Amino acid sequence: MSLLEQRAETSSICPSDAARAAYEGDDDGWRDLMEAARRAAWRLVASGEVEVTQSGRPVKESEAHGPIRIRRARR
């Protein structure tokens, strides 16, 4: 959420942004955190805080295939 708060209200982030922010090394070890970042995004969807999108449209976890973006929930 702090990454989204640092950006414009309408901006989105990639799960890799969250993985990189959480990783403390200088190598590509952040890639090991990608699945955890995606799972965290879906938990935030369930709590109503964010939306996961593809091609700018919100998607359900069962519909998401390929790259996703995360944005603040639009009310």
CHARMM internal coordinates of N, CA and C (Angstrom, degrees):
IC EDIT
DIST 1 N 1 CA 1.4442
DIST 1 CA 1 C 1.5285
ANGL 1 N 1 CA 1 C 110.58
DIST 1 C 2 N 1.3210
ANGL 1 CA 1 C 2 N 116.91
DIHE 1 N 1 CA 1 C 2 N -34.42
DIST 2 N 2 CA 1.4683
ANGL 1 C 2 N 2 CA 118.59
DIHE 1 CA 1 C 2 N 2 CA -178.74
DIST 2 CA 2 C 1.5275
ANGL 2 N 2 CA 2 C 111.06
DIHE 1 C 2 N 2 CA 2 C -64.43
DIST 2 C 3 N 1.3258
ANGL 2 CA 2 C 3 N 118.07
DIHE 2 N 2 CA 2 C 3 N -32.75
DIST 3 N 3 CA 1.4619
ANGL 2 C 3 N 3 CA 120.06
DIHE 2 CA 2 C 3 N 3 CA 176.36
DIST 3 CA 3 C 1.5178
ANGL 3 N 3 CA 3 C 110.71
DIHE 2 C 3 N 3 CA 3 C -64.77
DIST 3 C 4 N 1.3163
ANGL 3 CA 3 C 4 N 117.38
DIHE 3 N 3 CA 3 C 4 N -42.50
DIST 4 N 4 CA 1.4679
ANGL 3 C 4 N 4 CA 120.54
DIHE 3 CA 3 C 4 N 4 CA 178.55
DIST 4 CA 4 C 1.5195
ANGL 4 N 4 CA 4 C 111.11
DIHE 3 C 4 N 4 CA 4 C -66.67
DIST 4 C 5 N 1.3199
ANGL 4 CA 4 C 5 N 117.05
DIHE 4 N 4 CA 4 C 5 N -37.58
DIST 5 N 5 CA 1.4615
ANGL 4 C 5 N 5 CA 120.94
DIHE 4 CA 4 C 5 N 5 CA -179.97
DIST 5 CA 5 C 1.5213
ANGL 5 N 5 CA 5 C 112.11
DIHE 4 C 5 N 5 CA 5 C -65.04
DIST 5 C 6 N 1.3238
ANGL 5 CA 5 C 6 N 117.44
DIHE 5 N 5 CA 5 C 6 N -23.20
DIST 6 N 6 CA 1.4650
ANGL 5 C 6 N 6 CA 121.51
DIHE 5 CA 5 C 6 N 6 CA 179.32
DIST 6 CA 6 C 1.5235
ANGL 6 N 6 CA 6 C 112.15
DIHE 5 C 6 N 6 CA 6 C -82.65
DIST 6 C 7 N 1.3170
ANGL 6 CA 6 C 7 N 117.00
DIHE 6 N 6 CA 6 C 7 N -5.23
DIST 7 N 7 CA 1.4600
ANGL 6 C 7 N 7 CA 121.32
DIHE 6 CA 6 C 7 N 7 CA -175.95
DIST 7 CA 7 C 1.5202
ANGL 7 N 7 CA 7 C 110.63
DIHE 6 C 7 N 7 CA 7 C -116.37
DIST 7 C 8 N 1.3068
ANGL 7 CA 7 C 8 N 115.24
DIHE 7 N 7 CA 7 C 8 N 169.71
DIST 8 N 8 CA 1.4610
ANGL 7 C 8 N 8 CA 120.67
DIHE 7 CA 7 C 8 N 8 CA 178.70
DIST 8 CA 8 C 1.5246
ANGL 8 N 8 CA 8 C 109.98
DIHE 7 C 8 N 8 CA 8 C -58.27
DIST 8 C 9 N 1.3105
ANGL 8 CA 8 C 9 N 116.28
DIHE 8 N 8 CA 8 C 9 N 151.75
DIST 9 N 9 CA 1.4656
ANGL 8 C 9 N 9 CA 122.75
DIHE 8 CA 8 C 9 N 9 CA -177.67
DIST 9 CA 9 C 1.5302
ANGL 9 N 9 CA 9 C 112.59
DIHE 8 C 9 N 9 CA 9 C -53.42
DIST 9 C 10 N 1.3169
ANGL 9 CA 9 C 10 N 117.19
DIHE 9 N 9 CA 9 C 10 N -32.08
DIST 10 N 10 CA 1.4679
ANGL 9 C 10 N 10 CA 121.22
DIHE 9 CA 9 C 10 N 10 CA -176.79
DIST 10 CA 10 C 1.5292
ANGL 10 N 10 CA 10 C 113.33
DIHE 9 C 10 N 10 CA 10 C -95.59
DIST 10 C 11 N 1.3167
ANGL 10 CA 10 C 11 N 117.58
DIHE 10 N 10 CA 10 C 11 N 1.20
DIST 11 N 11 CA 1.4629
ANGL 10 C 11 N 11 CA 121.20
DIHE 10 CA 10 C 11 N 11 CA -177.67
DIST 11 CA 11 C 1.5192
ANGL 11 N 11 CA 11 C 111.67
DIHE 10 C 11 N 11 CA 11 C -78.84
DIST 11 C 12 N 1.3209
ANGL 11 CA 11 C 12 N 114.45
DIHE 11 N 11 CA 11 C 12 N 161.89
DIST 12 N 12 CA 1.4607
ANGL 11 C 12 N 12 CA 120.68
DIHE 11 CA 11 C 12 N 12 CA 175.78
DIST 12 CA 12 C 1.5259
ANGL 12 N 12 CA 12 C 108.61
DIHE 11 C 12 N 12 CA 12 C -130.52
DIST 12 C 13 N 1.3212
ANGL 12 CA 12 C 13 N 114.75
DIHE 12 N 12 CA 12 C 13 N 166.82
DIST 13 N 13 CA 1.4572
ANGL 12 C 13 N 13 CA 120.69
DIHE 12 CA 12 C 13 N 13 CA 176.45
DIST 13 CA 13 C 1.5232
ANGL 13 N 13 CA 13 C 108.68
DIHE 12 C 13 N 13 CA 13 C -127.28
DIST 13 C 14 N 1.2915
ANGL 13 CA 13 C 14 N 115.11
DIHE 13 N 13 CA 13 C 14 N 162.29
DIST 14 N 14 CA 1.4516
ANGL 13 C 14 N 14 CA 122.70
DIHE 13 CA 13 C 14 N 14 CA 174.23
DIST 14 CA 14 C 1.5319
ANGL 14 N 14 CA 14 C 107.28
DIHE 13 C 14 N 14 CA 14 C -96.00
DIST 14 C 15 N 1.3198
ANGL 14 CA 14 C 15 N 118.24
DIHE 14 N 14 CA 14 C 15 N 148.02
DIST 15 N 15 CA 1.4633
ANGL 14 C 15 N 15 CA 118.39
DIHE 14 CA 14 C 15 N 15 CA 175.30
DIST 15 CA 15 C 1.5325
ANGL 15 N 15 CA 15 C 112.65
DIHE 14 C 15 N 15 CA 15 C -53.95
DIST 15 C 16 N 1.3331
ANGL 15 CA 15 C 16 N 117.04
DIHE 15 N 15 CA 15 C 16 N -28.56
DIST 16 N 16 CA 1.4659
ANGL 15 C 16 N 16 CA 119.12
DIHE 15 CA 15 C 16 N 16 CA 178.74
DIST 16 CA 16 C 1.5251
ANGL 16 N 16 CA 16 C 111.78
DIHE 15 C 16 N 16 CA 16 C -65.68
DIST 16 C 17 N 1.3338
ANGL 16 CA 16 C 17 N 117.44
DIHE 16 N 16 CA 16 C 17 N -28.97
DIST 17 N 17 CA 1.4663
ANGL 16 C 17 N 17 CA 119.91
DIHE 16 CA 16 C 17 N 17 CA 175.72
DIST 17 CA 17 C 1.5251
ANGL 17 N 17 CA 17 C 110.04
DIHE 16 C 17 N 17 CA 17 C -61.85
DIST 17 C 18 N 1.3350
ANGL 17 CA 17 C 18 N 116.02
DIHE 17 N 17 CA 17 C 18 N -43.48
DIST 18 N 18 CA 1.4658
ANGL 17 C 18 N 18 CA 120.79
DIHE 17 CA 17 C 18 N 18 CA 179.02
DIST 18 CA 18 C 1.5272
ANGL 18 N 18 CA 18 C 110.89
DIHE 17 C 18 N 18 CA 18 C -67.37
DIST 18 C 19 N 1.3183
ANGL 18 CA 18 C 19 N 116.92
DIHE 18 N 18 CA 18 C 19 N -42.17
DIST 19 N 19 CA 1.4662
ANGL 18 C 19 N 19 CA 120.68
DIHE 18 CA 18 C 19 N 19 CA 179.44
DIST 19 CA 19 C 1.5235
ANGL 19 N 19 CA 19 C 110.71
DIHE 18 C 19 N 19 CA 19 C -62.53
DIST 19 C 20 N 1.3234
ANGL 19 CA 19 C 20 N 116.91
DIHE 19 N 19 CA 19 C 20 N -42.85
DIST 20 N 20 CA 1.4695
ANGL 19 C 20 N 20 CA 120.12
DIHE 19 CA 19 C 20 N 20 CA 179.02
DIST 20 CA 20 C 1.5216
ANGL 20 N 20 CA 20 C 111.25
DIHE 19 C 20 N 20 CA 20 C -64.63
DIST 20 C 21 N 1.3361
ANGL 20 CA 20 C 21 N 116.12
DIHE 20 N 20 CA 20 C 21 N -39.69
DIST 21 N 21 CA 1.4709
ANGL 20 C 21 N 21 CA 120.25
DIHE 20 CA 20 C 21 N 21 CA -179.59
DIST 21 CA 21 C 1.5281
ANGL 21 N 21 CA 21 C 110.89
DIHE 20 C 21 N 21 CA 21 C -65.97
DIST 21 C 22 N 1.3196
ANGL 21 CA 21 C 22 N 117.33
DIHE 21 N 21 CA 21 C 22 N -34.50
DIST 22 N 22 CA 1.4623
ANGL 21 C 22 N 22 CA 121.36
DIHE 21 CA 21 C 22 N 22 CA -178.49
DIST 22 CA 22 C 1.5266
ANGL 22 N 22 CA 22 C 112.35
DIHE 21 C 22 N 22 CA 22 C -79.73
DIST 22 C 23 N 1.3305
ANGL 22 CA 22 C 23 N 117.01
DIHE 22 N 22 CA 22 C 23 N -26.25
DIST 23 N 23 CA 1.4593
ANGL 22 C 23 N 23 CA 120.90
DIHE 22 CA 22 C 23 N 23 CA -176.60
DIST 23 CA 23 C 1.5190
ANGL 23 N 23 CA 23 C 110.16
DIHE 22 C 23 N 23 CA 23 C -80.70
DIST 23 C 24 N 1.3102
ANGL 23 CA 23 C 24 N 116.24
DIHE 23 N 23 CA 23 C 24 N 137.29
DIST 24 N 24 CA 1.4597
ANGL 23 C 24 N 24 CA 120.42
DIHE 23 CA 23 C 24 N 24 CA -176.03
DIST 24 CA 24 C 1.5150
ANGL 24 N 24 CA 24 C 114.19
DIHE 23 C 24 N 24 CA 24 C -105.29
DIST 24 C 25 N 1.3100
ANGL 24 CA 24 C 25 N 117.40
DIHE 24 N 24 CA 24 C 25 N 4.60
DIST 25 N 25 CA 1.4585
ANGL 24 C 25 N 25 CA 119.49
DIHE 24 CA 24 C 25 N 25 CA -178.89
DIST 25 CA 25 C 1.5229
ANGL 25 N 25 CA 25 C 112.13
DIHE 24 C 25 N 25 CA 25 C -96.21
DIST 25 C 26 N 1.3362
ANGL 25 CA 25 C 26 N 114.80
DIHE 25 N 25 CA 25 C 26 N 177.37
DIST 26 N 26 CA 1.4595
ANGL 25 C 26 N 26 CA 121.19
DIHE 25 CA 25 C 26 N 26 CA -179.62
DIST 26 CA 26 C 1.5242
ANGL 26 N 26 CA 26 C 112.76
DIHE 25 C 26 N 26 CA 26 C -102.85
DIST 26 C 27 N 1.3232
ANGL 26 CA 26 C 27 N 117.05
DIHE 26 N 26 CA 26 C 27 N -0.38
DIST 27 N 27 CA 1.4603
ANGL 26 C 27 N 27 CA 119.99
DIHE 26 CA 26 C 27 N 27 CA -177.14
DIST 27 CA 27 C 1.5372
ANGL 27 N 27 CA 27 C 109.98
DIHE 26 C 27 N 27 CA 27 C -105.12
DIST 27 C 28 N 1.3030
ANGL 27 CA 27 C 28 N 116.39
DIHE 27 N 27 CA 27 C 28 N -162.37
DIST 28 N 28 CA 1.4664
ANGL 27 C 28 N 28 CA 121.53
DIHE 27 CA 27 C 28 N 28 CA -178.10
DIST 28 CA 28 C 1.5284
ANGL 28 N 28 CA 28 C 112.55
DIHE 27 C 28 N 28 CA 28 C -87.20
DIST 28 C 29 N 1.3090
ANGL 28 CA 28 C 29 N 118.52
DIHE 28 N 28 CA 28 C 29 N 20.43
DIST 29 N 29 CA 1.4589
ANGL 28 C 29 N 29 CA 121.80
DIHE 28 CA 28 C 29 N 29 CA -179.59
DIST 29 CA 29 C 1.5183
ANGL 29 N 29 CA 29 C 113.60
DIHE 28 C 29 N 29 CA 29 C -62.35
DIST 29 C 30 N 1.3322
ANGL 29 CA 29 C 30 N 117.39
DIHE 29 N 29 CA 29 C 30 N -18.94
DIST 30 N 30 CA 1.4683
ANGL 29 C 30 N 30 CA 120.97
DIHE 29 CA 29 C 30 N 30 CA 177.72
DIST 30 CA 30 C 1.5278
ANGL 30 N 30 CA 30 C 111.00
DIHE 29 C 30 N 30 CA 30 C -59.67
DIST 30 C 31 N 1.3286
ANGL 30 CA 30 C 31 N 117.01
DIHE 30 N 30 CA 30 C 31 N -25.20
DIST 31 N 31 CA 1.4684
ANGL 30 C 31 N 31 CA 120.08
DIHE 30 CA 30 C 31 N 31 CA -179.86
DIST 31 CA 31 C 1.5239
ANGL 31 N 31 CA 31 C 111.83
DIHE 30 C 31 N 31 CA 31 C -61.24
DIST 31 C 32 N 1.3263
ANGL 31 CA 31 C 32 N 116.52
DIHE 31 N 31 CA 31 C 32 N -30.03
DIST 32 N 32 CA 1.4659
ANGL 31 C 32 N 32 CA 120.71
DIHE 31 CA 31 C 32 N 32 CA 177.44
DIST 32 CA 32 C 1.5249
ANGL 32 N 32 CA 32 C 112.08
DIHE 31 C 32 N 32 CA 32 C -66.59
DIST 32 C 33 N 1.3206
ANGL 32 CA 32 C 33 N 117.24
DIHE 32 N 32 CA 32 C 33 N -16.61
DIST 33 N 33 CA 1.4637
ANGL 32 C 33 N 33 CA 122.00
DIHE 32 CA 32 C 33 N 33 CA -179.03
DIST 33 CA 33 C 1.5241
ANGL 33 N 33 CA 33 C 113.21
DIHE 32 C 33 N 33 CA 33 C -95.85
DIST 33 C 34 N 1.3152
ANGL 33 CA 33 C 34 N 117.15
DIHE 33 N 33 CA 33 C 34 N -0.70
DIST 34 N 34 CA 1.4715
ANGL 33 C 34 N 34 CA 120.05
DIHE 33 CA 33 C 34 N 34 CA -175.67
DIST 34 CA 34 C 1.5287
ANGL 34 N 34 CA 34 C 113.09
DIHE 33 C 34 N 34 CA 34 C -61.13
DIST 34 C 35 N 1.3073
ANGL 34 CA 34 C 35 N 118.24
DIHE 34 N 34 CA 34 C 35 N -44.97
DIST 35 N 35 CA 1.4631
ANGL 34 C 35 N 35 CA 119.67
DIHE 34 CA 34 C 35 N 35 CA -178.85
DIST 35 CA 35 C 1.5218
ANGL 35 N 35 CA 35 C 110.33
DIHE 34 C 35 N 35 CA 35 C -64.90
DIST 35 C 36 N 1.3191
ANGL 35 CA 35 C 36 N 117.46
DIHE 35 N 35 CA 35 C 36 N -39.19
DIST 36 N 36 CA 1.4701
ANGL 35 C 36 N 36 CA 120.73
DIHE 35 CA 35 C 36 N 36 CA 177.07
DIST 36 CA 36 C 1.5271
ANGL 36 N 36 CA 36 C 110.75
DIHE 35 C 36 N 36 CA 36 C -63.92
DIST 36 C 37 N 1.3303
ANGL 36 CA 36 C 37 N 117.28
DIHE 36 N 36 CA 36 C 37 N -37.74
DIST 37 N 37 CA 1.4688
ANGL 36 C 37 N 37 CA 120.97
DIHE 36 CA 36 C 37 N 37 CA 177.97
DIST 37 CA 37 C 1.5255
ANGL 37 N 37 CA 37 C 110.54
DIHE 36 C 37 N 37 CA 37 C -65.35
DIST 37 C 38 N 1.3130
ANGL 37 CA 37 C 38 N 117.18
DIHE 37 N 37 CA 37 C 38 N -41.00
DIST 38 N 38 CA 1.4689
ANGL 37 C 38 N 38 CA 120.35
DIHE 37 CA 37 C 38 N 38 CA 177.78
DIST 38 CA 38 C 1.5318
ANGL 38 N 38 CA 38 C 110.99
DIHE 37 C 38 N 38 CA 38 C -65.07
DIST 38 C 39 N 1.3290
ANGL 38 CA 38 C 39 N 116.36
DIHE 38 N 38 CA 38 C 39 N -43.40
DIST 39 N 39 CA 1.4725
ANGL 38 C 39 N 39 CA 119.44
DIHE 38 CA 38 C 39 N 39 CA 178.53
DIST 39 CA 39 C 1.5265
ANGL 39 N 39 CA 39 C 110.81
DIHE 38 C 39 N 39 CA 39 C -62.11
DIST 39 C 40 N 1.3162
ANGL 39 CA 39 C 40 N 116.74
DIHE 39 N 39 CA 39 C 40 N -40.04
DIST 40 N 40 CA 1.4703
ANGL 39 C 40 N 40 CA 120.58
DIHE 39 CA 39 C 40 N 40 CA 178.13
DIST 40 CA 40 C 1.5254
ANGL 40 N 40 CA 40 C 110.38
DIHE 39 C 40 N 40 CA 40 C -63.15
DIST 40 C 41 N 1.3233
ANGL 40 CA 40 C 41 N 116.71
DIHE 40 N 40 CA 40 C 41 N -39.21
DIST 41 N 41 CA 1.4698
ANGL 40 C 41 N 41 CA 120.11
DIHE 40 CA 40 C 41 N 41 CA 178.17
DIST 41 CA 41 C 1.5203
ANGL 41 N 41 CA 41 C 110.60
DIHE 40 C 41 N 41 CA 41 C -60.43
DIST 41 C 42 N 1.3219
ANGL 41 CA 41 C 42 N 117.15
DIHE 41 N 41 CA 41 C 42 N -43.38
DIST 42 N 42 CA 1.4680
ANGL 41 C 42 N 42 CA 119.78
DIHE 41 CA 41 C 42 N 42 CA -179.38
DIST 42 CA 42 C 1.5204
ANGL 42 N 42 CA 42 C 111.33
DIHE 41 C 42 N 42 CA 42 C -68.27
DIST 42 C 43 N 1.3306
ANGL 42 CA 42 C 43 N 118.19
DIHE 42 N 42 CA 42 C 43 N -32.32
DIST 43 N 43 CA 1.4731
ANGL 42 C 43 N 43 CA 120.04
DIHE 42 CA 42 C 43 N 43 CA 174.86
DIST 43 CA 43 C 1.5254
ANGL 43 N 43 CA 43 C 110.10
DIHE 42 C 43 N 43 CA 43 C -65.56
DIST 43 C 44 N 1.3380
ANGL 43 CA 43 C 44 N 116.67
DIHE 43 N 43 CA 43 C 44 N -39.40
DIST 44 N 44 CA 1.4620
ANGL 43 C 44 N 44 CA 120.43
DIHE 43 CA 43 C 44 N 44 CA 178.17
DIST 44 CA 44 C 1.5263
ANGL 44 N 44 CA 44 C 111.24
DIHE 43 C 44 N 44 CA 44 C -68.15
DIST 44 C 45 N 1.3246
ANGL 44 CA 44 C 45 N 117.23
DIHE 44 N 44 CA 44 C 45 N -32.75
DIST 45 N 45 CA 1.4681
ANGL 44 C 45 N 45 CA 120.52
DIHE 44 CA 44 C 45 N 45 CA 173.89
DIST 45 CA 45 C 1.5240
ANGL 45 N 45 CA 45 C 108.85
DIHE 44 C 45 N 45 CA 45 C -62.20
DIST 45 C 46 N 1.3270
ANGL 45 CA 45 C 46 N 116.95
DIHE 45 N 45 CA 45 C 46 N -47.62
DIST 46 N 46 CA 1.4687
ANGL 45 C 46 N 46 CA 121.76
DIHE 45 CA 45 C 46 N 46 CA -178.40
DIST 46 CA 46 C 1.5251
ANGL 46 N 46 CA 46 C 111.75
DIHE 45 C 46 N 46 CA 46 C -59.77
DIST 46 C 47 N 1.3293
ANGL 46 CA 46 C 47 N 117.09
DIHE 46 N 46 CA 46 C 47 N -32.16
DIST 47 N 47 CA 1.4678
ANGL 46 C 47 N 47 CA 120.24
DIHE 46 CA 46 C 47 N 47 CA -179.91
DIST 47 CA 47 C 1.5273
ANGL 47 N 47 CA 47 C 111.94
DIHE 46 C 47 N 47 CA 47 C -86.44
DIST 47 C 48 N 1.3397
ANGL 47 CA 47 C 48 N 117.34
DIHE 47 N 47 CA 47 C 48 N -2.93
DIST 48 N 48 CA 1.4559
ANGL 47 C 48 N 48 CA 120.79
DIHE 47 CA 47 C 48 N 48 CA 177.11
DIST 48 CA 48 C 1.5131
ANGL 48 N 48 CA 48 C 115.38
DIHE 47 C 48 N 48 CA 48 C 83.76
DIST 48 C 49 N 1.3264
ANGL 48 CA 48 C 49 N 117.46
DIHE 48 N 48 CA 48 C 49 N 9.37
DIST 49 N 49 CA 1.4610
ANGL 48 C 49 N 49 CA 120.32
DIHE 48 CA 48 C 49 N 49 CA -176.84
DIST 49 CA 49 C 1.5278
ANGL 49 N 49 CA 49 C 113.97
DIHE 48 C 49 N 49 CA 49 C -84.52
DIST 49 C 50 N 1.3336
ANGL 49 CA 49 C 50 N 116.43
DIHE 49 N 49 CA 49 C 50 N -32.54
DIST 50 N 50 CA 1.4635
ANGL 49 C 50 N 50 CA 120.17
DIHE 49 CA 49 C 50 N 50 CA -177.23
DIST 50 CA 50 C 1.5197
ANGL 50 N 50 CA 50 C 110.71
DIHE 49 C 50 N 50 CA 50 C -135.76
DIST 50 C 51 N 1.3175
ANGL 50 CA 50 C 51 N 114.58
DIHE 50 N 50 CA 50 C 51 N 169.90
DIST 51 N 51 CA 1.4598
ANGL 50 C 51 N 51 CA 122.80
DIHE 50 CA 50 C 51 N 51 CA 170.13
DIST 51 CA 51 C 1.5146
ANGL 51 N 51 CA 51 C 107.50
DIHE 50 C 51 N 51 CA 51 C -122.60
DIST 51 C 52 N 1.2996
ANGL 51 CA 51 C 52 N 116.37
DIHE 51 N 51 CA 51 C 52 N 143.88
DIST 52 N 52 CA 1.4558
ANGL 51 C 52 N 52 CA 121.57
DIHE 51 CA 51 C 52 N 52 CA 171.44
DIST 52 CA 52 C 1.5240
ANGL 52 N 52 CA 52 C 105.85
DIHE 51 C 52 N 52 CA 52 C -100.39
DIST 52 C 53 N 1.3229
ANGL 52 CA 52 C 53 N 115.64
DIHE 52 N 52 CA 52 C 53 N 132.45
DIST 53 N 53 CA 1.4622
ANGL 52 C 53 N 53 CA 119.51
DIHE 52 CA 52 C 53 N 53 CA -175.59
DIST 53 CA 53 C 1.5228
ANGL 53 N 53 CA 53 C 111.59
DIHE 52 C 53 N 53 CA 53 C -125.90
DIST 53 C 54 N 1.3289
ANGL 53 CA 53 C 54 N 112.86
DIHE 53 N 53 CA 53 C 54 N 157.76
DIST 54 N 54 CA 1.4632
ANGL 53 C 54 N 54 CA 122.70
DIHE 53 CA 53 C 54 N 54 CA 168.07
DIST 54 CA 54 C 1.5166
ANGL 54 N 54 CA 54 C 105.46
DIHE 53 C 54 N 54 CA 54 C -137.96
DIST 54 C 55 N 1.3000
ANGL 54 CA 54 C 55 N 116.31
DIHE 54 N 54 CA 54 C 55 N 132.44
DIST 55 N 55 CA 1.4705
ANGL 54 C 55 N 55 CA 122.10
DIHE 54 CA 54 C 55 N 55 CA -176.56
DIST 55 CA 55 C 1.5258
ANGL 55 N 55 CA 55 C 110.90
DIHE 54 C 55 N 55 CA 55 C 53.62
DIST 55 C 56 N 1.3377
ANGL 55 CA 55 C 56 N 116.69
DIHE 55 N 55 CA 55 C 56 N 34.70
DIST 56 N 56 CA 1.4558
ANGL 55 C 56 N 56 CA 121.63
DIHE 55 CA 55 C 56 N 56 CA 176.11
DIST 56 CA 56 C 1.5192
ANGL 56 N 56 CA 56 C 115.44
DIHE 55 C 56 N 56 CA 56 C 79.60
DIST 56 C 57 N 1.3240
ANGL 56 CA 56 C 57 N 118.15
DIHE 56 N 56 CA 56 C 57 N 0.41
DIST 57 N 57 CA 1.4652
ANGL 56 C 57 N 57 CA 121.40
DIHE 56 CA 56 C 57 N 57 CA -178.87
DIST 57 CA 57 C 1.5237
ANGL 57 N 57 CA 57 C 110.26
DIHE 56 C 57 N 57 CA 57 C -113.23
DIST 57 C 58 N 1.3325
ANGL 57 CA 57 C 58 N 117.10
DIHE 57 N 57 CA 57 C 58 N 138.78
DIST 58 N 58 CA 1.4691
ANGL 57 C 58 N 58 CA 119.57
DIHE 57 CA 57 C 58 N 58 CA 176.99
DIST 58 CA 58 C 1.5235
ANGL 58 N 58 CA 58 C 110.89
DIHE 57 C 58 N 58 CA 58 C -61.14
DIST 58 C 59 N 1.3257
ANGL 58 CA 58 C 59 N 115.88
DIHE 58 N 58 CA 58 C 59 N 141.61
DIST 59 N 59 CA 1.4629
ANGL 58 C 59 N 59 CA 121.50
DIHE 58 CA 58 C 59 N 59 CA 177.55
DIST 59 CA 59 C 1.5223
ANGL 59 N 59 CA 59 C 109.13
DIHE 58 C 59 N 59 CA 59 C -130.71
DIST 59 C 60 N 1.3235
ANGL 59 CA 59 C 60 N 114.91
DIHE 59 N 59 CA 59 C 60 N 154.77
DIST 60 N 60 CA 1.4578
ANGL 59 C 60 N 60 CA 121.43
DIHE 59 CA 59 C 60 N 60 CA 173.27
DIST 60 CA 60 C 1.5177
ANGL 60 N 60 CA 60 C 107.93
DIHE 59 C 60 N 60 CA 60 C -85.25
DIST 60 C 61 N 1.3135
ANGL 60 CA 60 C 61 N 115.68
DIHE 60 N 60 CA 60 C 61 N 158.47
DIST 61 N 61 CA 1.4663
ANGL 60 C 61 N 61 CA 119.68
DIHE 60 CA 60 C 61 N 61 CA -178.78
DIST 61 CA 61 C 1.5258
ANGL 61 N 61 CA 61 C 111.08
DIHE 60 C 61 N 61 CA 61 C -57.46
DIST 61 C 62 N 1.3110
ANGL 61 CA 61 C 62 N 116.88
DIHE 61 N 61 CA 61 C 62 N -38.88
DIST 62 N 62 CA 1.4705
ANGL 61 C 62 N 62 CA 120.94
DIHE 61 CA 61 C 62 N 62 CA -178.92
DIST 62 CA 62 C 1.5266
ANGL 62 N 62 CA 62 C 112.63
DIHE 61 C 62 N 62 CA 62 C -68.90
DIST 62 C 63 N 1.3308
ANGL 62 CA 62 C 63 N 117.58
DIHE 62 N 62 CA 62 C 63 N -18.59
DIST 63 N 63 CA 1.4620
ANGL 62 C 63 N 63 CA 122.28
DIHE 62 CA 62 C 63 N 63 CA -179.04
DIST 63 CA 63 C 1.5271
ANGL 63 N 63 CA 63 C 112.95
DIHE 62 C 63 N 63 CA 63 C -95.80
DIST 63 C 64 N 1.3107
ANGL 63 CA 63 C 64 N 117.00
DIHE 63 N 63 CA 63 C 64 N -18.03
DIST 64 N 64 CA 1.4680
ANGL 63 C 64 N 64 CA 121.48
DIHE 63 CA 63 C 64 N 64 CA -172.24
DIST 64 CA 64 C 1.5296
ANGL 64 N 64 CA 64 C 110.89
DIHE 63 C 64 N 64 CA 64 C -77.64
DIST 64 C 65 N 1.3100
ANGL 64 CA 64 C 65 N 114.53
DIHE 64 N 64 CA 64 C 65 N 122.54
DIST 65 N 65 CA 1.4652
ANGL 64 C 65 N 65 CA 122.20
DIHE 64 CA 64 C 65 N 65 CA 175.35
DIST 65 CA 65 C 1.5173
ANGL 65 N 65 CA 65 C 107.46
DIHE 64 C 65 N 65 CA 65 C -136.77
DIST 65 C 66 N 1.3050
ANGL 65 CA 65 C 66 N 117.17
DIHE 65 N 65 CA 65 C 66 N 124.54
DIST 66 N 66 CA 1.4574
ANGL 65 C 66 N 66 CA 120.68
DIHE 65 CA 65 C 66 N 66 CA -179.70
DIST 66 CA 66 C 1.5157
ANGL 66 N 66 CA 66 C 111.56
DIHE 65 C 66 N 66 CA 66 C 91.66
DIST 66 C 67 N 1.3424
ANGL 66 CA 66 C 67 N 116.22
DIHE 66 N 66 CA 66 C 67 N -160.15
DIST 67 N 67 CA 1.4645
ANGL 66 C 67 N 67 CA 121.61
DIHE 66 CA 66 C 67 N 67 CA -175.38
DIST 67 CA 67 C 1.5317
ANGL 67 N 67 CA 67 C 112.31
DIHE 66 C 67 N 67 CA 67 C -62.35
DIST 67 C 68 N 1.3246
ANGL 67 CA 67 C 68 N 115.21
DIHE 67 N 67 CA 67 C 68 N 140.93
DIST 68 N 68 CA 1.4619
ANGL 67 C 68 N 68 CA 121.66
DIHE 67 CA 67 C 68 N 68 CA 177.48
DIST 68 CA 68 C 1.5172
ANGL 68 N 68 CA 68 C 109.38
DIHE 67 C 68 N 68 CA 68 C -126.80
DIST 68 C 69 N 1.3235
ANGL 68 CA 68 C 69 N 114.90
DIHE 68 N 68 CA 68 C 69 N 162.61
DIST 69 N 69 CA 1.4694
ANGL 68 C 69 N 69 CA 122.36
DIHE 68 CA 68 C 69 N 69 CA 173.11
DIST 69 CA 69 C 1.5178
ANGL 69 N 69 CA 69 C 106.79
DIHE 68 C 69 N 69 CA 69 C -126.69
DIST 69 C 70 N 1.3196
ANGL 69 CA 69 C 70 N 115.90
DIHE 69 N 69 CA 69 C 70 N 158.36
DIST 70 N 70 CA 1.4607
ANGL 69 C 70 N 70 CA 122.81
DIHE 69 CA 69 C 70 N 70 CA -179.41
DIST 70 CA 70 C 1.5247
ANGL 70 N 70 CA 70 C 107.50
DIHE 69 C 70 N 70 CA 70 C -124.13
DIST 70 C 71 N 1.3347
ANGL 70 CA 70 C 71 N 115.33
DIHE 70 N 70 CA 70 C 71 N 130.66
DIST 71 N 71 CA 1.4724
ANGL 70 C 71 N 71 CA 119.68
DIHE 70 CA 70 C 71 N 71 CA 177.57
DIST 71 CA 71 C 1.5247
ANGL 71 N 71 CA 71 C 108.85
DIHE 70 C 71 N 71 CA 71 C -138.18
DIST 71 C 72 N 1.3226
ANGL 71 CA 71 C 72 N 115.03
DIHE 71 N 71 CA 71 C 72 N 162.90
DIST 72 N 72 CA 1.4713
ANGL 71 C 72 N 72 CA 119.73
DIHE 71 CA 71 C 72 N 72 CA 175.79
DIST 72 CA 72 C 1.5304
ANGL 72 N 72 CA 72 C 108.57
DIHE 71 C 72 N 72 CA 72 C -59.79
DIST 72 C 73 N 1.3271
ANGL 72 CA 72 C 73 N 115.42
DIHE 72 N 72 CA 72 C 73 N 145.83
DIST 73 N 73 CA 1.4624
ANGL 72 C 73 N 73 CA 119.59
DIHE 72 CA 72 C 73 N 73 CA 178.55
DIST 73 CA 73 C 1.5269
ANGL 73 N 73 CA 73 C 108.93
DIHE 72 C 73 N 73 CA 73 C -64.02
DIST 73 C 74 N 1.2997
ANGL 73 CA 73 C 74 N 115.35
DIHE 73 N 73 CA 73 C 74 N 137.10
DIST 74 N 74 CA 1.4700
ANGL 73 C 74 N 74 CA 121.07
DIHE 73 CA 73 C 74 N 74 CA 176.98
DIST 74 CA 74 C 1.5067
ANGL 74 N 74 CA 74 C 107.97
DIHE 73 C 74 N 74 CA 74 C -97.34
DIST 74 C 75 N 1.2741
ANGL 74 CA 74 C 75 N 115.45
DIHE 74 N 74 CA 74 C 75 N 129.03
DIST 75 N 75 CA 1.4746
ANGL 74 C 75 N 75 CA 119.99
DIHE 74 CA 74 C 75 N 75 CA -175.28
DIST 75 CA 75 C 1.4968
ANGL 75 N 75 CA 75 C 111.74
DIHE 74 C 75 N 75 CA 75 C -105.59
END
COOR INIT
IC SEED 1 N 1 CA 1 C
IC BUILD
